[in-house]
Amino acid sequence: MKSKGQSSHSALILLKLIIFCSIIVFAGTGALQESRADEPLPAAMASYPKGTITSVYETTFQIDGRTFSLAPEAVLVDRHGDPLAPTTIRVDIDVTYRIQKGTTDKVDWMLLILPE
């Protein structure tokens, strides 16, 4: 049987462990997103589907009339590989995109060809 001092010590260790793990998870998530946005354009990009954005809604958009949404970790880039915000998605922009594995309508990477 644990004494009151041992129980509070165990609870403190557990709390510190939870905080430490939370910091690692949040820091790792931010680093992952940052490194994905800094990646050069994928070599396989030549095989990715291409199209034109034909409609934009609140949480979805259409490419050549087919409806898609962005995966939570989606990376959007311009022709130079610079990251773009999801608000950049507009009608009549040509795109090259990749569908997230295991889905049929979630885009996880997209190159937007913006007018210069």
N, C-alpha and C positions, 0 to 999 in steps of 0.2 A: 504494500500500500504506500502510495506517495504522500509525502508531507505537503503542507500548504506551500512551503518554499520551493519544493521541487516542481510542483504543478505550475506555479507562476513562472519559474525559470523555463520550463518546457514551453509554456505558452509564448513567452518572449522570444525564444529561439524560433518557434514556428512562425511568429509574426515577422521576424527579421527575414526568414527564408522566403515567405510570401512576397515581401517588399522587394527583396533581391531578385526573385524570379520575374516579378512584374517589370522591373527596370530592364532586365535582360530582354524580355519579350518586346517591350515598347522600343527599346534602342535598336534591337535587331530588325524590327519591322521598318523603322525609319531608314536604317542603313540599306535594307533590301530595296526599298522603293527608290532611294537616291541612286543606288548603283544601277538599277534597271534603267532609269531615265538617262544615265550617263553612258549607257552601252552604245557602241557604234551600231549602225544599221545592220540588221541580221543578214548574214550571207545567204540564207534561204529565201530572202525577200522576193527574189525573182519568181519563185513558185507560188507566192501568196496571191489570193484573188485581188482583182482590181475592180473599181467601180466608181460611181458618182453618187454622192449623197443626194437623195431625192426628196426627203422629208425629215423634219426634226420635231420631236414631241418632248414632253417633260422628262421622261426617263428612257426613251427609246429613240431610234432614228432608223431611216431606211437607206439602204444602198441599192440602187437600181430596183426599188420597189420591195426589197426583202427587209423585214424588220429585225433589228439587232439592238442589243444594249451593251454597255461597257461592263466588263468584269471589274470587281472591286479594285484589283491591282493593275488595271489597264495602263499601258504606257502609250502616250500619243506624242508623235514627233513631227517636225517639219522636214523638208528635203535635206536639211543640213544635219539632222539628227538631234536638233535642239528640242527639249521637252515643250509640250503645249498643254494648255488647260482644256478640260472637256468643253468649256464654253466656246472653244474655237470651232466646234462642229457646226457647220452651216450648210444650207442647201447649195447645190452646184459646185461643191468642192470635190475634186478627184481624190480618191484614196486607194491605198494598198493596205490590206488588213490581214490579221491572223485570228482564226477562231480558237478560243480556249479549248484545250483537250477535254473530251468528255461532254462537250456541249455542242449545240447546233446554232446558237444565236448569241453567244457572248463573245465580244471582241476583246482580246487581251493585249493586242498591239496594233497600232494603226499609224500609218504615214499619211499626213494630210498635205496635199500639194496646193499650197496657198498661192494666190496671185502675187507676183512681185511688183 
